[in-house]
Amino acid sequence: MLSALSICSTTPLRSRGRRPAIALGTLVALGISAAGLAAEPVRPDLTLKLQGLLKKEMIQVEQAMQAVYSAIVQGRHAMVAEKGQSIHDSFILEQALTDEDRQELKAAVPPEFLQMDAYLHELSASLAEAGRAEDTSRQVDIFGRMTESCVACHSTYVTDRFEGLEASDVPAEWGLAPETSGDSPEG
């Protein structure tokens, strides 16, 4: 998402079965973006510059997620690591933002939006590590949680662009880092 926002589920994908993971991956591979909790869209409150940077980042994240899905199902671990790292490194708050832009962003979006973005990027770092470790099971789990994060954020903060997610019944834990349960993005 915004590169400083992120999301994830505390329930491992393994416990929900592989078919849902494949279905989620297929949706991402087909270019369907989503999210979800039900707040006000943040885009109208962003400057044109911030809107443009966020849109650019989201396109890059979506393209990388599509490549990750293909790489996972083909066992191309190095590609999973590379694309996971590229998602992690795409934080717009770490790129083209001036101090004034950062202040405007923080004033325009709720803290939960930034938390969701940060969690997505945390997950993507874990995905890169799972790729380097050639751990396919962990890659599938983390990719599923990343997808949940995208769906949670879009259904909460981008319903003006993704109307199909406006009334989505997205689990409350999607898009949120695990609390003090000791869980980590690495499962």
MIDOSE-1310 file (N, C-alpha, C; in nm, 2 decimals, decimal comma, always signed):
residues 187
mlsa	+0,08/-0,11/+0,00/+0,00/+0,00/+0,00/+0,09/+0,12/+0,00; +0,06/+0,21/+0,09/+0,14/+0,34/+0,08/+0,28/+0,32/+0,10; +0,33/+0,21/+0,14/+0,47/+0,18/+0,16/+0,51/+0,21/+0,30; +0,42/+0,26/+0,38/+0,45/+0,27/+0,52/+0,33/+0,22/+0,59
lsic	+0,25/+0,15/+0,52/+0,13/+0,09/+0,58/+0,13/-0,05/+0,55; +0,05/-0,13/+0,63/+0,06/-0,27/+0,60/-0,05/-0,34/+0,68; -0,07/-0,47/+0,64/-0,17/-0,55/+0,70/-0,14/-0,70/+0,70; -0,21/-0,77/+0,78/-0,19/-0,92/+0,78/-0,29/-0,98/+0,87
sttp	-0,29/-1,11/+0,86/-0,38/-1,19/+0,94/-0,30/-1,27/+1,05; -0,36/-1,29/+1,16/-0,29/-1,37/+1,26/-0,31/-1,52/+1,25; -0,41/-1,55/+1,16/-0,44/-1,69/+1,14/-0,36/-1,75/+1,02; -0,27/-1,84/+1,04/-0,19/-1,89/+0,93/-0,28/-1,95/+0,82
lrsr	-0,23/-1,92/+0,70/-0,31/-1,97/+0,58/-0,32/-2,12/+0,58; -0,21/-2,19/+0,63/-0,21/-2,33/+0,64/-0,34/-2,39/+0,70; -0,38/-2,32/+0,81/-0,49/-2,37/+0,88/-0,63/-2,35/+0,81; -0,62/-2,27/+0,71/-0,74/-2,24/+0,63/-0,74/-2,32/+0,50
grrp	-0,64/-2,39/+0,47/-0,63/-2,47/+0,35/-0,56/-2,40/+0,24; -0,51/-2,48/+0,14/-0,43/-2,43/+0,03/-0,52/-2,37/-0,08; -0,64/-2,42/-0,09/-0,73/-2,37/-0,20/-0,76/-2,22/-0,18; -0,79/-2,17/-0,06/-0,81/-2,03/-0,05/-0,69/-1,95/-0,08
aial	-0,57/-2,00/-0,05/-0,45/-1,93/-0,08/-0,43/-1,92/-0,23; -0,46/-2,03/-0,30/-0,45/-2,03/-0,45/-0,55/-1,94/-0,50; -0,67/-1,94/-0,45/-0,78/-1,84/-0,50/-0,73/-1,70/-0,48; -0,68/-1,67/-0,36/-0,63/-1,53/-0,34/-0,52/-1,49/-0,43
gtlv	-0,43/-1,59/-0,45/-0,32/-1,56/-0,54/-0,37/-1,54/-0,68; -0,46/-1,62/-0,72/-0,52/-1,60/-0,86/-0,58/-1,47/-0,88; -0,66/-1,42/-0,78/-0,72/-1,29/-0,79/-0,61/-1,18/-0,80; -0,51/-1,19/-0,73/-0,40/-1,09/-0,74/-0,34/-1,10/-0,88
algi	-0,31/-1,23/-0,92/-0,25/-1,25/-1,05/-0,33/-1,19/-1,16; -0,46/-1,19/-1,14/-0,55/-1,14/-1,25/-0,57/-0,99/-1,24; -0,50/-0,93/-1,14/-0,50/-0,79/-1,13/-0,61/-0,73/-1,05; -0,68/-0,81/-0,97/-0,79/-0,76/-0,89/-0,74/-0,71/-0,76
saag	-0,75/-0,58/-0,73/-0,71/-0,53/-0,61/-0,83/-0,51/-0,51; -0,80/-0,52/-0,38/-0,91/-0,50/-0,29/-0,86/-0,46/-0,15; -0,95/-0,45/-0,05/-0,92/-0,42/+0,08/-1,03/-0,42/+0,18; -1,01/-0,39/+0,31/-1,13/-0,38/+0,38/-1,17/-0,36/+0,52
laae	-1,21/-0,25/+0,57/-1,27/-0,24/+0,70/-1,39/-0,14/+0,71; -1,39/-0,03/+0,64/-1,50/+0,06/+0,63/-1,48/+0,19/+0,70; -1,40/+0,27/+0,65/-1,38/+0,40/+0,70/-1,40/+0,50/+0,58; -1,36/+0,62/+0,59/-1,37/+0,71/+0,48/-1,25/+0,70/+0,39
pvrp	-1,28/+0,72/+0,26/-1,17/+0,71/+0,16/-1,07/+0,82/+0,20; -0,94/+0,79/+0,19/-0,83/+0,89/+0,22/-0,79/+0,98/+0,11; -0,81/+0,93/-0,02/-0,77/+1,00/-0,13/-0,81/+1,15/-0,14; -0,94/+1,18/-0,11/-0,98/+1,32/-0,12/-0,90/+1,41/-0,03
dltl	-0,84/+1,36/+0,08/-0,77/+1,44/+0,17/-0,62/+1,46/+0,14; -0,58/+1,39/+0,04/-0,44/+1,39/+0,00/-0,41/+1,50/-0,10; -0,29/+1,56/-0,10/-0,25/+1,65/-0,21/-0,24/+1,57/-0,34; -0,24/+1,64/-0,45/-0,22/+1,58/-0,58/-0,09/+1,50/-0,59
klqg	+0,01/+1,56/-0,53/+0,14/+1,50/-0,53/+0,14/+1,36/-0,45; +0,08/+1,37/-0,33/+0,07/+1,25/-0,25/-0,02/+1,14/-0,32; -0,13/+1,19/-0,38/-0,21/+1,09/-0,46/-0,13/+1,02/-0,57; -0,06/+1,10/-0,64/+0,02/+1,05/-0,75/+0,13/+0,95/-0,70
llkk	+0,20/+0,98/-0,59/+0,30/+0,89/-0,54/+0,24/+0,76/-0,49; +0,13/+0,78/-0,42/+0,06/+0,66/-0,37/+0,01/+0,57/-0,48; -0,05/+0,63/-0,58/-0,09/+0,55/-0,70/+0,02/+0,48/-0,76; +0,13/+0,55/-0,78/+0,25/+0,49/-0,84/+0,30/+0,37/-0,76
emiq	+0,31/+0,39/-0,63/+0,35/+0,28/-0,54/+0,26/+0,16/-0,55; +0,13/+0,19/-0,55/+0,03/+0,08/-0,55/+0,04/+0,00/-0,68; +0,07/+0,06/-0,79/+0,08/-0,01/-0,92/+0,21/-0,10/-0,91; +0,32/-0,04/-0,85/+0,44/-0,12/-0,84/+0,42/-0,24/-0,75
veqa	+0,35/-0,22/-0,64/+0,32/-0,33/-0,54/+0,23/-0,44/-0,61; +0,13/-0,40/-0,68/+0,04/-0,49/-0,75/+0,12/-0,57/-0,85; +0,21/-0,51/-0,93/+0,29/-0,58/-1,03/+0,38/-0,68/-0,96; +0,44/-0,63/-0,86/+0,53/-0,72/-0,78/+0,46/-0,84/-0,72
mqav	+0,34/-0,82/-0,67/+0,26/-0,93/-0,61/+0,22/-1,03/-0,72; +0,19/-0,98/-0,84/+0,16/-1,07/-0,95/+0,28/-1,16/-0,98; +0,40/-1,09/-0,99/+0,52/-1,17/-1,02/+0,55/-1,27/-0,91; +0,53/-1,23/-0,78/+0,55/-1,32/-0,67/+0,46/-1,44/-0,68
ysai	+0,34/-1,42/-0,71/+0,24/-1,54/-0,72/+0,30/-1,64/-0,82; +0,34/-1,59/-0,94/+0,39/-1,68/-1,04/+0,52/-1,74/-1,00; +0,60/-1,67/-0,93/+0,73/-1,72/-0,88/+0,71/-1,83/-0,78; +0,61/-1,81/-0,69/+0,58/-1,91/-0,58/+0,54/-2,04/-0,65
vqgr	+0,44/-2,03/-0,74/+0,39/-2,16/-0,79/+0,49/-2,22/-0,89; +0,59/-2,15/-0,93/+0,69/-2,21/-1,02/+0,82/-2,25/-0,94; +0,82/-2,22/-0,81/+0,94/-2,25/-0,73/+1,06/-2,17/-0,76; +1,03/-2,05/-0,81/+1,15/-1,96/-0,84/+1,17/-1,87/-0,71
hamv	+1,24/-1,93/-0,62/+1,27/-1,86/-0,49/+1,34/-1,73/-0,50; +1,44/-1,72/-0,59/+1,52/-1,60/-0,60/+1,42/-1,48/-0,65; +1,33/-1,51/-0,73/+1,23/-1,41/-0,78/+1,14/-1,37/-0,66; +1,10/-1,46/-0,58/+1,02/-1,43/-0,46/+1,10/-1,34/-0,37
aekg	+1,22/-1,37/-0,35/+1,31/-1,29/-0,26/+1,32/-1,15/-0,32; +1,35/-1,14/-0,45/+1,37/-1,01/-0,52/+1,25/-0,92/-0,51; +1,13/-0,98/-0,55/+1,01/-0,90/-0,55/+0,96/-0,87/-0,41; +0,98/-0,96/-0,32/+0,94/-0,93/-0,18/+1,03/-0,81/-0,13
qsih	+1,15/-0,81/-0,16/+1,24/-0,70/-0,12/+1,20/-0,57/-0,19; +1,16/-0,58/-0,32/+1,12/-0,46/-0,39/+1,00/-0,40/-0,33; +0,90/-0,48/-0,28/+0,78/-0,43/-0,22/+0,82/-0,36/-0,09; +0,91/-0,43/-0,01/+0,96/-0,37/+0,12/+1,02/-0,23/+0,09
dsfi	+1,10/-0,22/-0,01/+1,18/-0,10/-0,03/+1,10/+0,01/-0,10; +0,97/-0,01/-0,13/+0,90/+0,09/-0,20/+0,83/+0,19/-0,12; +0,86/+0,19/+0,01/+0,80/+0,29/+0,10/+0,80/+0,43/+0,05; +0,69/+0,49/+0,02/+0,70/+0,63/-0,03/+0,74/+0,72/+0,07
leqa	+0,72/+0,69/+0,20/+0,77/+0,78/+0,30/+0,92/+0,78/+0,31; +0,98/+0,68/+0,25/+1,13/+0,68/+0,25/+1,18/+0,73/+0,12; +1,10/+0,76/+0,02/+1,14/+0,80/-0,11/+1,13/+0,95/-0,14; +1,03/+0,98/-0,21/+1,02/+1,12/-0,27/+0,95/+1,22/-0,18
ltde	+0,93/+1,19/-0,06/+0,86/+1,28/+0,03/+0,95/+1,38/+0,10; +0,91/+1,50/+0,09/+0,98/+1,61/+0,17/+0,92/+1,60/+0,31; +0,99/+1,67/+0,40/+0,93/+1,68/+0,54/+0,79/+1,73/+0,54; +0,77/+1,83/+0,45/+0,63/+1,89/+0,44/+0,53/+1,79/+0,39
drqe	+0,57/+1,71/+0,29/+0,49/+1,60/+0,24/+0,45/+1,50/+0,35; +0,55/+1,47/+0,43/+0,53/+1,37/+0,54/+0,43/+1,42/+0,64; +0,44/+1,55/+0,67/+0,35/+1,61/+0,76/+0,21/+1,61/+0,70; +0,20/+1,65/+0,58/+0,07/+1,65/+0,51/+0,00/+1,51/+0,51
lkaa	+0,09/+1,41/+0,48/+0,03/+1,27/+0,48/-0,02/+1,23/+0,61; +0,06/+1,25/+0,71/+0,02/+1,22/+0,85/-0,10/+1,29/+0,90; -0,12/+1,41/+0,85/-0,24/+1,49/+0,88/-0,36/+1,44/+0,80; -0,34/+1,39/+0,69/-0,45/+1,35/+0,60/-0,51/+1,21/+0,62
vppe	-0,43/+1,12/+0,68/-0,47/+0,98/+0,69/-0,47/+0,94/+0,84; -0,56/+0,85/+0,88/-0,56/+0,80/+1,01/-0,43/+0,72/+1,04; -0,39/+0,71/+1,17/-0,27/+0,64/+1,21/-0,28/+0,49/+1,16; -0,41/+0,44/+1,16/-0,43/+0,29/+1,13/-0,39/+0,27/+0,98
flqm	-0,41/+0,37/+0,90/-0,37/+0,36/+0,76/-0,22/+0,34/+0,75; -0,14/+0,42/+0,82/+0,00/+0,41/+0,82/+0,05/+0,28/+0,88; -0,02/+0,23/+0,99/+0,01/+0,11/+1,05/-0,01/-0,01/+0,95; -0,12/-0,01/+0,88/-0,15/-0,11/+0,78/-0,04/-0,11/+0,67
dayl	+0,00/+0,00/+0,63/+0,11/+0,01/+0,53/+0,24/-0,04/+0,58; +0,27/+0,00/+0,70/+0,40/-0,05/+0,76/+0,40/-0,20/+0,78; +0,28/-0,26/+0,81/+0,28/-0,40/+0,83/+0,29/-0,47/+0,70; +0,23/-0,42/+0,59/+0,25/-0,48/+0,46/+0,40/-0,49/+0,42
hels	+0,47/-0,38/+0,45/+0,61/-0,38/+0,42/+0,69/-0,47/+0,51; +0,65/-0,48/+0,63/+0,71/-0,58/+0,72/+0,69/-0,72/+0,67; +0,57/-0,75/+0,62/+0,54/-0,88/+0,57/+0,63/-0,90/+0,44; +0,64/-0,80/+0,36/+0,72/-0,82/+0,24/+0,87/-0,85/+0,27
asla	+0,92/-0,79/+0,37/+1,06/-0,83/+0,42/+1,06/-0,97/+0,46; +0,96/-1,02/+0,53/+0,95/-1,16/+0,57/+0,94/-1,25/+0,44; +0,86/-1,21/+0,34/+0,85/-1,28/+0,22/+0,99/-1,29/+0,15; +1,06/-1,18/+0,15/+1,19/-1,19/+0,08/+1,28/-1,29/+0,16
eagr	+1,28/-1,29/+0,29/+1,35/-1,39/+0,36/+1,31/-1,53/+0,34; +1,18/-1,55/+0,33/+1,13/-1,69/+0,29/+1,18/-1,73/+0,15; +1,19/-1,64/+0,06/+1,24/-1,67/-0,07/+1,38/-1,71/-0,06; +1,46/-1,63/+0,01/+1,60/-1,66/+0,03/+1,62/-1,80/+0,09
aedt	+1,53/-1,83/+0,19/+1,54/-1,96/+0,26/+1,48/-2,07/+0,17; +1,43/-2,04/+0,06/+1,36/-2,14/-0,03/+1,25/-2,22/+0,05; +1,18/-2,14/+0,13/+1,07/-2,20/+0,21/+0,94/-2,17/+0,15; +0,89/-2,26/+0,06/+0,77/-2,24/-0,01/+0,65/-2,23/+0,07
srqv	+0,64/-2,31/+0,18/+0,52/-2,30/+0,26/+0,51/-2,17/+0,33; +0,62/-2,11/+0,38/+0,62/-1,98/+0,44/+0,59/-1,87/+0,34; +0,64/-1,89/+0,22/+0,61/-1,79/+0,11/+0,46/-1,78/+0,09; +0,39/-1,90/+0,08/+0,25/-1,91/+0,05/+0,17/-1,84/+0,17
difg	+0,21/-1,87/+0,29/+0,15/-1,81/+0,41/+0,16/-1,66/+0,41; +0,28/-1,61/+0,39/+0,31/-1,47/+0,39/+0,24/-1,40/+0,28; +0,24/-1,46/+0,16/+0,17/-1,40/+0,04/+0,02/-1,39/+0,07; -0,04/-1,49/+0,13/-0,18/-1,48/+0,16/-0,21/-1,37/+0,26
rmte	-0,12/-1,35/+0,36/-0,14/-1,24/+0,46/-0,12/-1,10/+0,39; -0,03/-1,10/+0,30/-0,01/-0,97/+0,22/-0,14/-0,94/+0,14; -0,19/-1,04/+0,08/-0,32/-1,02/+0,00/-0,43/-0,97/+0,09; -0,44/-1,04/+0,21/-0,54/-0,99/+0,31/-0,52/-0,85/+0,35
scva	-0,40/-0,81/+0,36/-0,36/-0,67/+0,39/-0,41/-0,57/+0,29; -0,39/-0,61/+0,16/-0,43/-0,52/+0,05/-0,58/-0,51/+0,05; -0,65/-0,62/+0,07/-0,80/-0,62/+0,07/-0,85/-0,54/+0,19; -0,79/-0,55/+0,30/-0,83/-0,48/+0,42/-0,82/-0,33/+0,40
chst	-0,70/-0,29/+0,35/-0,68/-0,15/+0,33/-0,77/-0,09/+0,23; -0,78/-0,15/+0,11/-0,87/-0,10/+0,01/-1,01/-0,09/+0,05; -1,06/-0,19/+0,12/-1,20/-0,19/+0,16/-1,23/-0,09/+0,28; -1,12/-0,05/+0,34/-1,14/+0,05/+0,45/-1,11/+0,19/+0,39
yvtd	-1,01/+0,21/+0,31/-0,96/+0,35/+0,28/-0,97/+0,38/+0,13; -1,01/+0,29/+0,05/-1,01/+0,32/-0,10/-1,14/+0,28/-0,16; -1,25/+0,28/-0,09/-1,38/+0,24/-0,15/-1,43/+0,33/-0,26; -1,37/+0,45/-0,27/-1,41/+0,54/-0,38/-1,35/+0,49/-0,51
rfeg	-1,25/+0,40/-0,51/-1,19/+0,34/-0,63/-1,23/+0,19/-0,64; -1,26/+0,13/-0,53/-1,29/-0,02/-0,54/-1,43/-0,04/-0,47; -1,53/+0,00/-0,55/-1,67/+0,00/-0,49/-1,71/-0,14/-0,45; -1,66/-0,24/-0,52/-1,69/-0,38/-0,49/-1,65/-0,42/-0,35
leas	-1,56/-0,35/-0,29/-1,51/-0,38/-0,15/-1,59/-0,30/-0,05; -1,67/-0,20/-0,09/-1,73/-0,12/+0,01/-1,81/-0,19/+0,11; -1,89/-0,29/+0,07/-1,97/-0,37/+0,16/-1,91/-0,50/+0,20; -1,78/-0,51/+0,18/-1,71/-0,64/+0,20/-1,72/-0,67/+0,35
dvpa	-1,73/-0,80/+0,38/-1,72/-0,85/+0,51/-1,58/-0,91/+0,54; -1,49/-0,81/+0,57/-1,35/-0,85/+0,58/-1,33/-0,87/+0,73; -1,26/-0,98/+0,77/-1,23/-1,01/+0,91/-1,15/-0,89/+0,97; -1,18/-0,86/+1,09/-1,13/-0,75/+1,16/-0,98/-0,75/+1,17
ewgl	-0,92/-0,88/+1,18/-0,78/-0,89/+1,20/-0,69/-0,87/+1,07; -0,76/-0,87/+0,96/-0,69/-0,85/+0,83/-0,63/-0,71/+0,83; -0,50/-0,70/+0,79/-0,44/-0,57/+0,78/-0,37/-0,52/+0,90; -0,38/-0,60/+1,01/-0,33/-0,56/+1,14/-0,21/-0,65/+1,18
apet	-0,11/-0,59/+1,23/+0,00/-0,67/+1,28/-0,05/-0,74/+1,41; +0,00/-0,87/+1,43/-0,04/-0,94/+1,55/-0,01/-0,86/+1,67; -0,09/-0,87/+1,77/-0,07/-0,80/+1,89/+0,04/-0,87/+1,97; +0,03/-0,87/+2,10/+0,14/-0,93/+2,18/+0,13/-1,08/+2,19
sgds	+0,07/-1,14/+2,09/+0,06/-1,29/+2,10/+0,19/-1,36/+2,07; +0,29/-1,28/+2,03/+0,42/-1,35/+1,99/+0,43/-1,39/+1,85; +0,32/-1,37/+1,78/+0,32/-1,40/+1,63/+0,40/-1,30/+1,56; +0,46/-1,34/+1,45/+0,54/-1,25/+1,37/+0,49/-1,28/+1,22
peg	+0,53/-1,19/+1,13/+0,49/-1,21/+0,99/+0,55/-1,34/+0,94; +0,65/-1,39/+1,00/+0,71/-1,51/+0,95/+0,63/-1,64/+0,99; +0,52/-1,62/+1,07/+0,44/-1,73/+1,10/+0,48/-1,80/+1,22
